[in-house]
């Protein structure tokens, strides 16, 4: 195993969890290596209610990413969204250290130090501190105060606050998977990083991230985040309204995406669609115009909430680039047209295509992945995540094993050492032999053994890769232990000293007592056999006296213990 750095993002939504892994290129762009989305339960409007269900969904997504990339994820960045995330403004000032030389960087750092000392309420934590503007002597607003003349430097900061409990639950869900959460970002700040161009941030734009349970609104102006808010309403409210039409819950989402429209007058008036029920008799027909009417009513509510939040930000009249829609629910047909009619401004639907490599465009070209890609970009700016990359072991060369029968092909000469028992006893199972090409062959395949050529190199094996014997059997690749086969004919057996030069005794490798089992031949004394019928094999023992049986058994035991040849009685 070797360690490799990636950036890992976990975007936990109300209906799905997205896990993305990327790597920063030398040119600064993010290469998205993998993106996986899985349905999730146990999340209500961005808040984790059932950590067991959430951990299970994250585990499925993480496991699939790990399988795709051959890594094990140990660290990740996460995003969070819900009505428990809010922004608050705070204004503070410092006096210029030397008014005659103007405002210096020392004065700006002193102002930042004062802002860092601002404490959040006991049940909240500060996620971001974003300076909004700088004022010199309370009269002149400047973008960069360094060099300006004045006695007093003040600024307004936008604090992004979040309740501690949702963050703790998210951290707990990741720790169940042995994943360390390196940082957590507000989805409202992460999503614009993947969909907005620099000129849009400068001239003014509102990003609306439409999720299942939460709708995030972020207002940019002069390249600064001016306002963020999370509306606890999303596409799940539209799904609940469609359920009131008698549509089974399992068909609601597919029906909305395939046939739904956010503008009723753009839907066909006389077109019907059939929705399956529990049985064929329960199937019903729905008019597309009626479906669009239900969707439009709830989508209009969401658009009006968004419009009101933009007005509350104070920048409604300064958004030159209008509204950018993104998120999984932004794929609803004609939703951009509905927002255009309600807000009376320009609207476009965006996919994450900013800051990522061109070859990653197709993989991440989905509005539902905008937040995950944004978390990747923000996380990469803070530091990559440590993951463990698994390196597959090098595949060993296939071994040539004879499955049975006579010698194969050109190697039918029958030469080469075979395995026999200790002190010349014939071997019941011969050990596999290795040919010159490095392949392992079974004892019944009498291919020529490896030969050492001058210079230490092995001579090539004359046997082909696959060759058939006279019985139709063939050599086959084999990666396990050598196949055991009965001993060959007596004339093919080798003398006891055949394998001693190779570090064996009696042809059997030392230390491997059971590699070659010895066949025990029972010889009955002539005096006992006289007048008795001839028996074969183990039946002879039944004609012996108890004393003779005991002696034979004792000799067998001694032979096993001391590896001695079996003598006649």
PEJOVEN-V968753 format. One line per field, one symbol per residue. phi: phi as a letter, one per 30 degrees, with the letter a starting at -180 (. if undefined). psi: psi as a letter, one per 20 degrees, with the letter a starting at -180 (. if undefined). A space follows every 50 residues. Layout:
phi = ???
psi = ???
This chain:
phi = .bcbcbccbbcccdbabccbbbbddddjdccddabbbbdbbjbbhicdcb ddddddddddddddddddcibbdcbacbcbalddcbcbcbcbbbcddbdd cjdcddddddddddddddcdedcbbdcbbcdcabbchhbccbdbddjdcl cbcbaccccccbdddeddddddddddcicdddabcdedcdeedcbcdedd dddjaccccccdcbccbbccahibdcabaccdaadddddddddddicedd cdddddddcdbdbddddddcccbccdcdbddddbcbdddddddddddddd eddddddddddddibddccdcibccajddddddidddddddddhbdbbcc cdbcicdddddddcdaedcddddddedddddckdcdbccccdddddddcc cddkjddchdcddidjdccbddhiddddbdddccdddjdcbdddccdddd ccdejjdddddddddbbcddcidbdbdbccddddbddddedddcdeddcd dcibbiicedicdcdbdcdcccccedddddicddcbiddeddccdedddd dddddddddddchcddcdd
psi = qqpqprpppoooahiqpppqprpprhjiqpoohqpppqqqrjpolippho hghghgghgggghhghhhikrppiqqqqqqqriiprqqqpprrqppgnhh iaprhhhghhhhhhhhipqrrhjrqphqoopgrppokjhopqgoipiqpr ipprqpqopoqqqhghghhghhhhhhjkppohqpqphhhgghhiipqhhg hgipqppoooagiqoppppqpkkqohpqqoplpbhhhghhhhhijkpqhi igghgghgiqqiohiiqqhjpqqppqbhrhhjqqppphhhghggghghhh gghhgghhhhhhhjkhjjnhjcpoparhiiippjhhhghhhgilrqpqpq qojpjqqhiighhjmphijggghhhgghhhhhqrqprpppppqppqqqqo ppiraaqpcikjhjrqqrprrqkipqpgpqqqqprhjjqpqrhiokqqrp qorpiiqqqqpiqrgpqqaijiqqqqppiaqqppqqqaqhiiqqrhjhjh hjkrokippqimhjhopppoppppqhhhipjqqprqcihhhijqrhghgg hgghhgghhghjlqqpqq.
